[in-house]
Amino acid sequence: MELSHCRVLAVDDTKLNLDILVNSLGADYELAVALDGVTALKMVQASPPDLILLDIMMPGMNGYEVLAKLKSRPETRAVPVIMISALSDLHTKSRGFQLGAVDYVSKPFEVEELRARVRTHLSLAQAHKDLRRHNEILEEKVRERTRELILTQQATIESMAALAEYRDPETGLHIHRVKGYVTLLAEELRSLPNYAGLLSRDYIEILALSSPLHDIGKVGVPDQILLKPGPLNADEFREMQRHTDYGRNAILSVQKKLGSMPFLKIAEDIVYTHHEKWDGTGYPRGLAGTDIPLSGRIMALADVYDALISRRVYKAPFTHTRAMEIIIDGAGTHFDPDLVSVFGEFAPGFRQVALFNSESDEQREALMC
């Protein structure tokens, strides 16, 4: 904006002083005047100017009081104020600066000095506005770029997870249900004192984003084992267990190319540890208790609940009530007791997630029981 388009408000209880200001500045700027502080504040509230020339010694509300009110309001805090007064002692000047004035001009006015100071502070104010606007544009570009990256990550993750789903047709909407369970469990767990510092909003978002990858390693399991319609023998089960290694190796290979990223680290923990058990009898490493990453403990409960309420070649869907009983019985052995406690309290939310992403009438009927 050109300085000639800037709006200046002059506030002084003496009409002669206002006439001098109008004659000095009126040809260069859009100039408005006020004879008292109350009127000035009403004018500023209706339309904030680009700069204010403010007399100190006025009856009623003095310049200091007006300045304090201007600086207390977010919409006028950034408007530069030049104090004007016949008083020129250090105390008078310093008080104005302490309240937020940008400059001080003594009466009687030196016209060229007054014009120079007004021009300087309007230029500075305009530069600050331009900088703020530039920063706002940059911030919006960063937000937009971040949104694009998140969407790209999500699309990539879901595409990778879909590969595992295509290999194992029984799972269907499993990854969508599990994502919902994980989010619900983490959000509720966050209310507990021991977890509030661990489960930030960002962590929960990344946890949910990464959760579909938990079984990505199944792409490395031979079809005759992954798709076998009957029980697996010991050798076959050992091979099936290796899907945690296959998945972790896939994530690690991505990390080598892209570097350390929070969502990849959480994805690695989920992929590698979601079959570990609280009592140390799980796989692949036999981790126990809090040695199992929190993301893996959360995924373990979510994954088992969904397996229980889903049809498999070897079983029909369990009812929601029966799935709850099995998980609650597994507290302290299979599952983290804190997670089971939260699950027990908010299990209806799990049922709603499952119903919303149900695959068959059979599953829906089981979930209602």
Disulfide bonds with the S-S distance in Angstrom:
none
